């Protein structure tokens, strides 16, 4: 008899698989207690996410102070609900919008729902083989060709950790009378330490969406939407959040967000200093591999990237017969190291302040062993890419314009 999902998860949790993937709590006990014991509804004394006046509002204010936003909304449907709401609130129906070709499917879905005329801008292709930043020249050229663009959506950082020059892009967008929305889902940790890239919240963006669960110690589906300027009315953003977000928000998720914000407010310097030091040590220990390459900030030119998130581990197989899918499968099956994303020759590992020395040490040892003996991956070579749904491309219907 097959085991059910809950049984499989309990068994998996007892094994030694190490998560180089989201969520950022890295399967660490968040001290929230048994979830069912705090899984309540909107009872007196515990506030209401859709009309916060007490505990939830105070936690949102704490988050706004942390990232220096004008107003911050807690999201329990992930960054997706933030992106849907931001685009719907900021850009009138059937107007023109400029989005990066590497935008998340929720951006395209928001365009679909609002019948927006989509124009796209392509990121630079880097010598390392991944997509780089969206340049200011590309944005300027897009406005020259489409002067009626009302809004721009940029993904920064990308899945690979590439950062665009948001401050310069914001100046161009605002000069043309448009608004700038930044999908910073992978950069919730930005701006929280001096050695990390600045958050788009302080770089001139109007609305910024971050996934707490991707790179911070918070539960899956937790995110925030920041209002960073006066160009979009707060009430309009709230209106669309009421439309798109569940009317039964999880208090378990909100408790996790509250704890995460409190932790960052009280201990972020200590946590990030140790984390960044561990990343530096890991990078240095993987510079002399022969058949595998690890992306370092120094591998990127200023044209290719304005900055790089050091927490994204971009690992490339330099052997044509061994692609990223074979490398990821070998890391999982042989070394019990689970990675986040695979595409072409690349494997991406995600890290956070909750990663442990054990994980970095095991990954280094595994890469060195595979580098010395690539034959370890040969049994995982399939001859075709892995069959995995791409959250950036989505389905074709999402980008087709239809009347509702």
N, C-alpha and C positions, 0 to 999 in steps of 0.2 A: 504494500500500500504506500502510495506516495505521501511524502510529508507535506504539510501545509506551509504557507509562507512564514507564519510566525515561528513554526518549529525550525524551519531552515535557517531563519535569521538568528535564532538562539544558538544553534549549532555553529553557525559561521562566526558569531561573536566570540565563541570559546576557542577558536583557532588562532593561529599566529599571523594571519594575513595583515600586512601593514598598508594603510590607506594613503597613497599619494593622489588622492582625489577629494572632491568636496563630499560632505560638508566640513567646514573648517574646525569643528570641534574634535575631529579625528577620532571619533568613537570614544571620547573620554567622558567619564561621568561628570555631568554638569551640575550635580547636586540639586536637581529639581525634584527629586523624589519619584515615586511611582506615578507615571503620567495620569493614570485614571483617577488618582486622588485629587489632582488639581484641575481636572477637566470639567470646568463649570460653564454656565451661561451668564448672561448679563444680570447677575443678582445684585442687590443693593450693596454698595461699598466697593465694587470692583470695576466700575466705570464701563463705558461703551465705546468701542473703537470707532463707530460711525458718528458718535457725538461725544467726544472725550471731554470731561471736565475735571477729572480727578487723577487717579493713579496713572492711567494711560497717557493723559495729557502731560503730566509731569515727566514721564519717561521720554515722551517725544521732545519735550523742551530740553531735556538733558542731552538727547541725541543732536538736536539742532546746535546746542552750544559746543558739543564735541567737534562737529564738522564745520561749525561757523555758518550755518544756514539761517535764513530768515524764518523758515517754518519747516518742520520735518513730520512726515506721516509714516506711521508704522504700516507695513504691508504683510499680510499673512498668505497671499497668493503668489509670492515670489516677485522678482523684478518684472515679470510679465504684466501683472496688473498695473504696476507703476508706469510702464511704457505705454500700455493701452490708454491709460488715463491722461498721461502727460501729452501725448500727441493729440488726443481728442479735445483736451482743454485748450491747447496752445494754437492749433491750426484750424481755421474754418474749413468746413466741408467743401470738397471739390476743388480746393486750392492746390497750388504746387508745393511739393516738399522735396528736399534733397536728402538722400540717405546714402550711407556708405554701402558698397556692394557686399561688405562682410557683416551687414546688420543681422541681428537676431530675428527669427521668424515673427516674433511679436510686433516688431516694427512694421513688417510687411502686412501683418494682420490688421494693425491699426489703420494703415493706409487703405486696405481693402474695406474695412467697416465704414470709414469716413469718405470713401470714393475720392481719395486724394490722387492727384496726378504725380506719379513718382518719377523723379530724376535721380540718377545714381552717380556716385563718384567712386573711383577705384583707388584702393590703397596701393602704395608702392610695392613692387615685388623685390624682396631683398636677395642679396647674393647667397645668403644662407638657405634660401628656398622657401621661406614663409612670407606671408603678407606683412607689409610694414605699415607705416603711418599713412594717414590721409593728409596730404600737404596743403599748406595755405594757398599755393598756386593753383592746385586743383579745385579748391573751393572758390577762389576768385574767378577762375575760368567758368565754373558752373553758373555763377551769377551773371557773368557776361553773356552767356548763351541763353540763360533763363532768368531775366530780370524780375519776374513776378513770383519767385520763390518766397513763400511765407515762413518756412521753417526748415531747420537743418537738424538731422540726427547723426551724431558721430558716436562710434563705439571706441571708447578709450578707457582702460587698456583693452586690447583684443584678448582672445582666448590664449594667445601666445605671449601675452604680457607687453605688447608694443603700445607705447603711449604717443599720442599726437599732440601737437602744440595747441592746446585748447585756448589759451589766452589770445593768441594771434587769430585763430579761427573765430573766436567770439567777437573780436573787433571787426572783422570782415562782415560777419553775419549781421551784426547790429548796425553797421554803416549802411547796409542795404535794407534796413527796416524789418528784418526777420528775427525770429527767435531761435535760440540754440538749446537743444535737448541733448544731453550726454548720457549714453548708456554706459555707466560706470559699474555695471554689475560685478565685474571681476576686480574692482578696485575699492572695495569698502574700506580697506586698510590704508588707502592713500591719504596723505595729509596728517597721519597720526604719529609720524616720526620724521625728524629732519632729514634722514637718509632715504626716505621714500619719496616718490613723486608727489607733487601737490594734487589735491583733489580738484576736480572741475568745479566744485562748489565755490572755491576761492579764486578760480581762474577766469571767471566771466560768464560761465554758462547760466542759463535761466532756470532750467529744471535738470536735476541730476538724479538718476536712479541707481541704487547700489543693492547688491545681494549680500546681506550679512552672512548668510550661510555658506557662501563660496569661499571666503578667505578669512573669516573670523569665527570664534567659537560660539556658533548659534545654530539652531535647528533648521533643517531643510524647510524651504518655503518662506523663510523670514527675510525681509528686505525693507528698504526705506526709500521714500521719495522726498527729495529736498527741493524746496523753493529757494532759489538763490538770487532772485531779482524781483523787481516790481512789475515786470512786463506781463505776467499772467496772473490774473486775480486768484487769490487763495480759494475763494468760494467756488470758482469754476473747477479747480482741481479736485476739491472735495466732492463736488457734484458727480464727477465722473468716477471717482473712487467708490462712491455709493452705488453707482451703476454696475461696475465691473467686479468689485470685491465681494466676497461671500458675506451674507448677512448673518452667518454663524461663525464668527472668527474664533480661532482656537486660543483659549487662555494658556494652554501649554506652550504654544509657539510664542505668545506675547510675554509669558514669564521668562522664556529663554532669551528673548530680545532685551527685556529689562535687565536681566542678569549680565548679558554681554555688554550693554552700554555702561552699566555700573563698574564692571571689571575694567573696561577701557578707560573710564574716567579716573579710576583710582590707581591703576597699575600699568598703564600703557608704556611708559618709558622703560621700565624694567623688562616687560615682556618683549617689546620690540627690539631692544638692544641685544638681548640674548638670542633672539630669533635671527636677526640680521648677521650676527657674528657666526652663527651656525651655517647660514647660507654661504658666507664668504669662505669658510673652511671647506665646505662641500665643493664649491666651484674650483677652488685651488687644487683639490685632490683629484679632479677629473679633467685636468688640462692636457695630459700626456697620453690620452687614449689614441689608438691607431685606426680602428675600424668603426669607432663611434665618435660623434662630435656632440659636445654640449654647448648650447648657445650662451655666449657671454656678451655683456653690454658692449665690450670693445670690438665685437664682430660686426657691429652695426654702424653704418655711417650716419652723419647728422641728417642726410637726405632720407635715409631709410627709416629712421626712428628719432623722435624728439627725446624719448626716454624709454627705459625698460623696467618692468617690474621684476626685481630679483627673485621674487617668490615663485615665479613660473619656471619650472625645469623643462626646457625644450631640448629633447634628446633625439639625435638623428643617426640612423644607421647609414653608414657610408658604403655598405656592400649592396650592390644592386639586387642580388638574389634574396637578400633578407630585408623585407620592408618593415615598416613600423608595426604592422599587425603581428608579424612573427616575433618581433622583439617584445611587444607587450605581452603576448601569450607566453613566451619563455619566462619573462619576469614574474608573471602571475603563477604559472604552473610549477616552475622549478624553485623560484625564490620566494613565493608568496608575497609579492609586491604588486599591489593593484594600482594601475595608473588611471588618469582621468580621461584622456582623449587620444585617439590615434588617427592619423591622416597621412597617406602616402608613406614616406620614409620616416615620419616623425611620431614620437610618443611624447605626450605632455604630462608632467607630474605637477600636481598642485600642492602647495605647502601653506602653512599658517603658523601663527604664534604658538599653536598647540602641538606642532610637530615635535618629535623627540629625537635625541641623539641616536637612539637605536635605529630609527628609520633611515636617517641619512647614512649611517654606517653600513647598514645592510644594502642600500642602493648602490653605494660606492663599490662595495665588495662584489655585488652582482654584475655591475657594468664592467668591472675589471676582468672578471672571470669570463664573461661573454666576449669581451674585446680580445682576450688571449686565445679563446676557443670559440669562434663564431658557429662552429658546428652544433653547439648546444641549441641553436635556434632552428636548425634545418628541418627538424620534424614538424615545425609549426608553419612552414612555408606552404601556402595554399594555392598560389598562382593567381589569386584574384583578391581584390580588396575585401576587407571585412564588411559584412552586411549589417550596417548600423545606421539608424535614422540620424540625419544631420539637423540639429536644431537651428542652424543658421539658414540652410536652404529651405527646409520645410517641404511643403507640397506645392505643386505648380499653381493650384487654384488660389493660393494666398496672394499671388501677385497679379491676378487678372482683374481688370476693372469691370464691375457689373453694377447695375442699378439695384438699389434695395427699395 
